[in-house]
Amino acid sequence: MNQEEEIKKRILQQRMQEHAAQAGEQQQMQEALKLIMFQVLDSKARERLANLKMVKPELALQLEAYLAQVYQAGQIKEKITEEKLVAILKKLSESEKKDIRIKRITK
């Protein structure tokens, strides 16, 4: 039984280490996103993004991912203003909307 407990303890430690590593990677990714947002957004746009995170965190994350991708591709030449950010948000939210149609079948 002692050997069995030792094995369980090792497995638990390994899982905890894996979890800590994943949390560390996730934290590094969030820090990198924050840095990119600071570089590409002006102060009003960062405020807008912060407000969006409170209301629609999924959309805010999608926006951050998009902006990071565009930034890394070198397509951002100047800081994004609040107006430009709103335009990007509209494009992102339009692409998310699904067209639902209901057809009635009459006999």
DSSP file (Angstrom, degrees, kcal/mol; ACC not computed):
  #  RESIDUE AA STRUCTURE BP1 BP2  ACC     N-H-->O    O-->H-N    N-H-->O    O-->H-N    TCO  KAPPA ALPHA  PHI   PSI    X-CA   Y-CA   Z-CA
    1    1 A M     >        0   0    0      0, 0.0     4,-2.3     0, 0.0     5,-0.2   0.000 360.0 360.0 360.0 -35.2    0.0    0.0    0.0
    2    2 A N  H  >  +     0   0    0      1,-0.2     4,-1.9     2,-0.2     5,-0.1   0.890 360.0  49.7 -62.3 -39.5    2.8    2.4    0.7
    3    3 A Q  H  > S+     0   0    0      2,-0.2     4,-2.0     1,-0.2    -1,-0.2   0.877 109.3  52.5 -66.2 -38.2    4.1    2.0   -2.8
    4    4 A E  H  > S+     0   0    0      2,-0.2     4,-2.2     1,-0.2    -2,-0.2   0.901 109.0  49.2 -64.5 -41.7    0.7    2.7   -4.2
    5    5 A E  H  X S+     0   0    0     -4,-2.3     4,-2.3     1,-0.2    -1,-0.2   0.878 109.2  53.2 -64.8 -37.8    0.4    5.9   -2.1
    6    6 A E  H  X S+     0   0    0     -4,-1.9     4,-2.2     2,-0.2    -2,-0.2   0.899 108.9  49.0 -63.9 -41.2    3.8    7.0   -3.4
    7    7 A I  H  X S+     0   0    0     -4,-2.0     4,-2.4     2,-0.2    -2,-0.2   0.921 111.4  49.0 -64.5 -44.7    2.7    6.5   -7.0
    8    8 A K  H  X S+     0   0    0     -4,-2.2     4,-2.4     1,-0.2    -2,-0.2   0.893 110.5  51.6 -61.1 -39.9   -0.5    8.5   -6.4
    9    9 A K  H  X S+     0   0    0     -4,-2.3     4,-2.4     2,-0.2    -1,-0.2   0.908 110.3  48.2 -64.7 -42.6    1.5   11.2   -4.8
   10   10 A R  H  X S+     0   0    0     -4,-2.2     4,-2.5     2,-0.2    -2,-0.2   0.904 111.5  49.9 -64.4 -42.4    3.9   11.4   -7.8
   11   11 A I  H  X S+     0   0    0     -4,-2.4     4,-2.4     2,-0.2    -2,-0.2   0.914 111.3  49.3 -62.7 -42.6    1.0   11.5  -10.2
   12   12 A L  H  X S+     0   0    0     -4,-2.4     4,-2.3     2,-0.2    -2,-0.2   0.914 111.2  49.0 -63.1 -43.5   -0.6   14.3   -8.2
   13   13 A Q  H  X S+     0   0    0     -4,-2.4     4,-2.3     1,-0.2    -2,-0.2   0.903 110.7  51.0 -62.9 -40.7    2.6   16.3   -8.2
   14   14 A Q  H  X S+     0   0    0     -4,-2.5     4,-2.4     1,-0.2    -2,-0.2   0.912 110.3  48.8 -63.6 -42.6    3.1   15.8  -11.9
   15   15 A R  H  X S+     0   0    0     -4,-2.4     4,-2.4     1,-0.2    -1,-0.2   0.897 110.7  50.9 -64.4 -39.7   -0.5   17.1  -12.6
   16   16 A M  H  X S+     0   0    0     -4,-2.3     4,-2.3     2,-0.2    -1,-0.2   0.894 110.4  49.2 -65.4 -39.3    0.1   20.1  -10.3
   17   17 A Q  H  X S+     0   0    0     -4,-2.3     4,-2.3     2,-0.2    -2,-0.2   0.904 111.5  49.1 -66.0 -41.4    3.3   20.9  -12.2
   18   18 A E  H  X S+     0   0    0     -4,-2.4     4,-2.3     2,-0.2    -2,-0.2   0.911 111.6  49.5 -63.2 -42.3    1.6   20.6  -15.6
   19   19 A H  H  X S+     0   0    0     -4,-2.4     4,-2.4     1,-0.2    -2,-0.2   0.909 110.9  49.5 -63.3 -42.6   -1.2   22.9  -14.3
   20   20 A A  H  X S+     0   0    0     -4,-2.3     4,-2.3     2,-0.2    -1,-0.2   0.888 110.3  51.1 -64.6 -39.1    1.2   25.5  -13.1
   21   21 A A  H  X S+     0   0    0     -4,-2.3     4,-2.4     2,-0.2    -2,-0.2   0.911 110.7  48.4 -64.7 -42.3    3.1   25.4  -16.4
   22   22 A Q  H  X S+     0   0    0     -4,-2.3     4,-2.4     1,-0.2    -2,-0.2   0.908 111.4  50.1 -64.0 -41.3   -0.1   25.9  -18.3
   23   23 A A  H  X S+     0   0    0     -4,-2.4     4,-2.3     1,-0.2    -2,-0.2   0.892 110.4  50.7 -64.4 -38.8   -1.1   28.8  -16.0
   24   24 A G  H  X S+     0   0    0     -4,-2.3     4,-2.3     2,-0.2    -2,-0.2   0.908 110.6  48.2 -64.7 -42.4    2.3   30.4  -16.5
   25   25 A E  H  X S+     0   0    0     -4,-2.4     4,-2.2     2,-0.2    -2,-0.2   0.907 111.8  50.1 -63.0 -42.1    2.0   30.1  -20.3
   26   26 A Q  H  X S+     0   0    0     -4,-2.4     4,-2.2     1,-0.2    -2,-0.2   0.901 110.3  49.7 -64.8 -40.5   -1.4   31.6  -20.2
   27   27 A Q  H  X S+     0   0    0     -4,-2.3     4,-2.3     2,-0.2    -1,-0.2   0.901 110.0  50.9 -65.5 -40.0   -0.2   34.5  -18.0
   28   28 A Q  H  X S+     0   0    0     -4,-2.3     4,-2.3     1,-0.2    -2,-0.2   0.894 109.8  50.5 -62.9 -39.5    2.7   35.2  -20.4
   29   29 A M  H  X S+     0   0    0     -4,-2.2     4,-2.4     2,-0.2    -2,-0.2   0.903 110.1  49.6 -65.7 -40.9    0.2   35.2  -23.3
   30   30 A Q  H  X S+     0   0    0     -4,-2.2     4,-2.3     2,-0.2    -2,-0.2   0.897 110.9  49.9 -65.0 -39.6   -2.0   37.7  -21.5
   31   31 A E  H  X S+     0   0    0     -4,-2.3     4,-2.3     2,-0.2    -2,-0.2   0.904 110.1  50.6 -64.8 -40.9    1.0   39.9  -20.7
   32   32 A A  H  X S+     0   0    0     -4,-2.3     4,-2.4     2,-0.2    -2,-0.2   0.911 110.3  49.9 -63.0 -42.0    2.1   39.8  -24.4
   33   33 A L  H  X S+     0   0    0     -4,-2.4     4,-2.8     2,-0.2    -2,-0.2   0.913 109.6  51.5 -62.4 -42.4   -1.5   40.8  -25.5
   34   34 A K  H  X S+     0   0    0     -4,-2.3     4,-2.3     1,-0.2    -2,-0.2   0.919 110.4  49.0 -60.1 -43.6   -1.5   43.7  -23.0
   35   35 A L  H  X S+     0   0    0     -4,-2.3     4,-1.7     2,-0.2    -1,-0.2   0.916 112.2  47.7 -63.4 -43.6    1.8   44.9  -24.4
   36   36 A I  H  X S+     0   0    0     -4,-2.4     4,-2.2     2,-0.2     5,-0.2   0.920 111.2  50.9 -63.8 -43.3    0.6   44.7  -28.0
   37   37 A M  H  X S+     0   0    0     -4,-2.8     4,-2.2     1,-0.2    -1,-0.2   0.883 108.7  52.3 -62.7 -37.4   -2.6   46.5  -27.1
   38   38 A F  H  < S+     0   0    0     -4,-2.3    -1,-0.2    -5,-0.2    -2,-0.2   0.870 112.7  45.8 -64.9 -35.4   -0.6   49.3  -25.4
   39   39 A Q  H  < S+     0   0    0     -4,-1.7    -2,-0.2    -5,-0.2    -1,-0.2   0.838 121.4  34.3 -76.5 -33.4    1.5   49.7  -28.5
   40   40 A V  H  < S+     0   0    0     -4,-2.2    40,-4.1    -5,-0.1     2,-0.4   0.697 108.1  66.3 -99.7 -19.4   -1.3   49.7  -31.1
   41   41 A L  B  < S-a   80   0A   0     -4,-2.2    40,-0.2    38,-0.2    38,-0.1  -0.819  70.5-134.9-107.8 142.0   -4.2   51.4  -29.3
   42   42 A D     >  -     0   0    0     38,-2.3     4,-2.3    -2,-0.4     5,-0.2  -0.329  42.3 -91.5 -80.0 176.8   -4.4   55.0  -28.2
   43   43 A S  H  > S+     0   0    0      1,-0.2     4,-2.0     2,-0.2     5,-0.1   0.874 125.4  48.6 -62.5 -40.7   -5.8   55.8  -24.7
   44   44 A K  H  > S+     0   0    0      1,-0.2     4,-2.3     2,-0.2    -1,-0.2   0.894 111.8  50.0 -66.3 -39.0   -9.4   56.2  -25.7
   45   45 A A  H  > S+     0   0    0     35,-0.3     4,-2.3     2,-0.2    -2,-0.2   0.881 109.2  51.5 -67.5 -37.7   -9.3   52.9  -27.6
   46   46 A R  H  X S+     0   0    0     -4,-2.3     4,-2.3     2,-0.2    -1,-0.2   0.883 109.5  51.1 -64.8 -37.0   -7.8   51.1  -24.7
   47   47 A E  H  X S+     0   0    0     -4,-2.0     4,-2.3     2,-0.2    -2,-0.2   0.923 109.3  49.9 -63.0 -44.7  -10.6   52.5  -22.5
   48   48 A R  H  X S+     0   0    0     -4,-2.3     4,-2.3     1,-0.2    -2,-0.2   0.909 110.7  49.9 -60.5 -43.2  -13.2   51.2  -25.0
   49   49 A L  H  X S+     0   0    0     -4,-2.3     4,-2.2     2,-0.2    -1,-0.2   0.896 108.7  52.2 -63.6 -41.2  -11.5   47.8  -25.0
   50   50 A A  H  X S+     0   0    0     -4,-2.3     4,-1.1     2,-0.2    -1,-0.2   0.906 110.9  47.6 -62.1 -41.6  -11.5   47.7  -21.2
   51   51 A N  H  X S+     0   0    0     -4,-2.3     4,-1.6     1,-0.2     3,-0.4   0.902 110.2  52.4 -65.0 -40.9  -15.3   48.5  -21.2
   52   52 A L  H  X S+     0   0    0     -4,-2.3     4,-3.3     1,-0.2     8,-0.3   0.877 102.6  59.3 -63.0 -38.0  -15.9   45.8  -23.8
   53   53 A K  H  < S+     0   0    0     -4,-2.2    -1,-0.2     1,-0.2    -2,-0.2   0.843 106.6  48.1 -60.3 -33.2  -14.1   43.2  -21.6
   54   54 A M  H  < S+     0   0    0     -4,-1.1    -1,-0.2    -3,-0.4    -2,-0.2   0.870 122.3  32.6 -74.5 -36.1  -16.6   43.8  -18.8
   55   55 A V  H  < S+     0   0    0     -4,-1.6    -2,-0.2     1,-0.2    -3,-0.2   0.919 137.9  11.5 -88.1 -49.3  -19.6   43.6  -21.1
   56   56 A K     X  +     0   0    0     -4,-3.3     4,-2.2    -5,-0.2    -1,-0.2  -0.708  63.2 173.0-133.5  81.0  -18.6   41.0  -23.7
   57   57 A P  H  > S+     0   0    0      0, 0.0     4,-2.2     0, 0.0     5,-0.2   0.824  79.9  55.6 -62.1 -31.8  -15.3   39.3  -22.7
   58   58 A E  H  > S+     0   0    0      2,-0.2     4,-2.1     1,-0.2     5,-0.1   0.924 110.0  45.0 -66.5 -43.2  -15.5   36.8  -25.7
   59   59 A L  H  > S+     0   0    0      2,-0.2     4,-2.5     1,-0.2    -1,-0.2   0.881 111.9  53.0 -67.6 -38.2  -15.8   39.6  -28.2
   60   60 A A  H  X S+     0   0    0     -4,-2.2     4,-2.5    -8,-0.3    -2,-0.2   0.904 109.5  48.6 -63.5 -41.0  -13.0   41.5  -26.5
   61   61 A L  H  X S+     0   0    0     -4,-2.2     4,-2.4     2,-0.2    -2,-0.2   0.896 111.0  50.1 -65.7 -40.0  -10.7   38.5  -26.7
   62   62 A Q  H  X S+     0   0    0     -4,-2.1     4,-2.3     2,-0.2    -2,-0.2   0.903 111.3  49.5 -63.5 -41.2  -11.6   38.0  -30.3
   63   63 A L  H  X S+     0   0    0     -4,-2.5     4,-2.8     2,-0.2    -2,-0.2   0.918 110.7  49.4 -64.2 -44.4  -10.7   41.6  -31.0
   64   64 A E  H  X S+     0   0    0     -4,-2.5     4,-2.7     1,-0.2     5,-0.2   0.915 110.9  49.8 -61.7 -42.8   -7.4   41.4  -29.1
   65   65 A A  H  X S+     0   0    0     -4,-2.4     4,-2.2     2,-0.2    -1,-0.2   0.914 112.1  48.2 -62.6 -42.1   -6.5   38.3  -31.1
   66   66 A Y  H  X S+     0   0    0     -4,-2.3     4,-2.5     2,-0.2     5,-0.2   0.944 113.0  46.9 -62.8 -48.2   -7.3   40.0  -34.3
   67   67 A L  H  X S+     0   0    0     -4,-2.8     4,-2.6     1,-0.2    -2,-0.2   0.888 111.9  50.9 -63.2 -39.1   -5.3   43.1  -33.5
   68   68 A A  H  X S+     0   0    0     -4,-2.7     4,-2.6    -5,-0.2    -1,-0.2   0.908 111.0  49.0 -64.0 -41.2   -2.3   41.0  -32.3
   69   69 A Q  H  X S+     0   0    0     -4,-2.2     4,-1.4    -5,-0.2    -2,-0.2   0.920 113.3  45.8 -64.8 -44.1   -2.4   39.1  -35.6
   70   70 A V  H  <>S+     0   0    0     -4,-2.5     5,-2.3     2,-0.2     6,-0.4   0.893 113.7  50.4 -66.3 -39.5   -2.6   42.3  -37.7
   71   71 A Y  H ><5S+     0   0    0     -4,-2.6     3,-1.5     1,-0.2     5,-0.2   0.925 110.0  49.0 -63.9 -45.5    0.2   43.9  -35.6
   72   72 A Q  H 3<5S+     0   0    0     -4,-2.6    -1,-0.2     1,-0.3    -2,-0.2   0.775 106.8  56.6 -68.0 -25.4    2.5   40.8  -36.0
   73   73 A A  T 3<5S-     0   0    0     -4,-1.4    -1,-0.3    -5,-0.2    -2,-0.2   0.527 115.5-118.7 -81.1  -5.3    1.8   40.9  -39.7
   74   74 A G  T < 5S+     0   0    0     -3,-1.5    -3,-0.2    -4,-0.3    -2,-0.1   0.724  76.9 126.6  78.3  22.1    3.1   44.4  -39.8
   75   75 A Q      < +     0   0    0     -5,-2.3     2,-0.7     2,-0.0    -4,-0.2   0.516  47.1  85.7 -92.2  -5.3   -0.2   45.9  -41.1
   76   76 A I        +     0   0    0     -6,-0.4     3,-0.1    -5,-0.2     4,-0.0  -0.869  45.2 168.2-100.2 117.2   -0.6   48.5  -38.3
   77   77 A K        +     0   0    0     -2,-0.7     2,-0.3     1,-0.2    -1,-0.2   0.725  65.1  16.9 -99.0 -27.2    1.3   51.7  -39.2
   78   78 A E  S    S-     0   0    0    -38,-0.1    -1,-0.2     1,-0.0     0, 0.0  -0.914  96.7 -72.0-141.7 166.7   -0.1   54.1  -36.6
   79   79 A K        -     0   0    0     -2,-0.3     2,-0.4     1,-0.1   -38,-0.2  -0.310  50.7-117.4 -63.8 142.7   -2.0   53.8  -33.3
   80   80 A I  B     -a   41   0A   0    -40,-4.1   -38,-2.3     4,-0.1   -35,-0.3  -0.681  28.2-145.4 -84.4 128.3   -5.6   52.8  -33.6
   81   81 A T     >  -     0   0    0     -2,-0.4     4,-2.3   -40,-0.2     5,-0.2  -0.332  28.5-101.9 -85.3 171.6   -8.1   55.4  -32.5
   82   82 A E  H  > S+     0   0    0      1,-0.2     4,-2.3     2,-0.2     5,-0.2   0.880 122.6  53.7 -61.5 -38.5  -11.4   54.7  -30.7
   83   83 A E  H  > S+     0   0    0      2,-0.2     4,-1.9     1,-0.2    -1,-0.2   0.914 110.0  46.2 -64.3 -43.2  -13.3   55.4  -34.0
   84   84 A K  H  > S+     0   0    0      1,-0.2     4,-2.3     2,-0.2    -1,-0.2   0.886 111.1  53.6 -65.7 -37.7  -11.2   52.9  -35.9
   85   85 A L  H  X S+     0   0    0     -4,-2.3     4,-2.5     1,-0.2    -2,-0.2   0.908 107.3  50.5 -63.5 -41.9  -11.6   50.4  -33.1
   86   86 A V  H  X S+     0   0    0     -4,-2.3     4,-2.3     2,-0.2    -1,-0.2   0.895 109.5  51.5 -62.6 -40.2  -15.4   50.8  -33.2
   87   87 A A  H  X S+     0   0    0     -4,-1.9     4,-2.0     2,-0.2    -2,-0.2   0.909 110.5  48.2 -64.2 -41.5  -15.3   50.2  -37.0
   88   88 A I  H  X S+     0   0    0     -4,-2.3     4,-2.5     1,-0.2    -2,-0.2   0.907 110.1  52.7 -64.2 -41.3  -13.2   47.0  -36.5
   89   89 A L  H  X S+     0   0    0     -4,-2.5     4,-2.9     1,-0.2     5,-0.2   0.901 106.9  52.4 -61.0 -41.3  -15.7   45.9  -33.8
   90   90 A K  H  X S+     0   0    0     -4,-2.3     4,-2.2     1,-0.2    -1,-0.2   0.921 109.9  48.4 -61.8 -43.0  -18.6   46.3  -36.2
   91   91 A K  H  X S+     0   0    0     -4,-2.0     4,-1.8     2,-0.2    -2,-0.2   0.916 113.4  47.3 -63.1 -42.6  -16.8   44.2  -38.8
   92   92 A L  H  X S+     0   0    0     -4,-2.5     4,-1.0     1,-0.2    -2,-0.2   0.918 113.7  46.5 -65.7 -42.6  -16.1   41.5  -36.3
   93   93 A S  H  X S+     0   0    0     -4,-2.9     4,-1.2     1,-0.2    -1,-0.2   0.832 109.8  54.5 -71.9 -30.2  -19.6   41.5  -34.9
   94   94 A E  H  < S+     0   0    0     -4,-2.2    -1,-0.2    -5,-0.2     3,-0.2   0.889 106.3  51.6 -67.1 -38.5  -21.2   41.4  -38.4
   95   95 A S  H  < S+     0   0    0     -4,-1.8    -1,-0.2     1,-0.2    -2,-0.2   0.756 108.8  53.0 -70.2 -22.0  -19.2   38.3  -39.3
   96   96 A E  H  < S+     0   0    0     -4,-1.0    -1,-0.2    -5,-0.1    -2,-0.2   0.785  85.0 100.8 -81.4 -28.2  -20.4   36.6  -36.1
   97   97 A K     <  -     0   0    0     -4,-1.2     2,-0.4    -3,-0.2    -3,-0.0  -0.318  64.4-146.1 -63.4 137.5  -24.1   37.2  -36.8
   98   98 A K        -     0   0    0      2,-0.0     2,-0.8    -2,-0.0    -1,-0.1  -0.858   9.8-129.1-107.5 139.7  -25.8   34.2  -38.2
   99   99 A D        -     0   0    0     -2,-0.4     2,-0.5     2,-0.0    -2,-0.0  -0.776  28.0-171.6 -89.5 111.5  -28.6   34.4  -40.7
  100  100 A I        -     0   0    0     -2,-0.8     2,-0.4     2,-0.0    -2,-0.0  -0.914   4.5-179.0-109.1 124.9  -31.5   32.4  -39.4
  101  101 A R        -     0   0    0     -2,-0.5     2,-0.5     2,-0.0    -2,-0.0  -0.967  13.7-155.5-124.9 139.2  -34.5   31.8  -41.7
  102  102 A I        -     0   0    0     -2,-0.4     2,-0.5     2,-0.0    -2,-0.0  -0.959   9.3-162.3-115.2 123.7  -37.6   29.8  -40.9
  103  103 A K        -     0   0    0     -2,-0.5     2,-0.5     2,-0.0    -2,-0.0  -0.893   9.5-144.1-107.2 132.9  -39.5   28.4  -43.8
  104  104 A R        -     0   0    0     -2,-0.5     2,-0.7     2,-0.0    -2,-0.0  -0.806   8.3-148.8 -94.9 133.6  -43.1   27.3  -43.3
  105  105 A I        -     0   0    0     -2,-0.5     2,-0.4     2,-0.0    -2,-0.0  -0.896  15.7-168.5-103.7 119.2  -44.1   24.3  -45.2
  106  106 A T              0   0    0     -2,-0.7    -2,-0.0     1,-0.1     0, 0.0  -0.852 360.0 360.0-110.0 144.5  -47.8   24.4  -46.2
  107  107 A K              0   0    0     -2,-0.4    -1,-0.1     0, 0.0    -2,-0.0   0.391 360.0 360.0-109.1 360.0  -49.7   21.5  -47.5
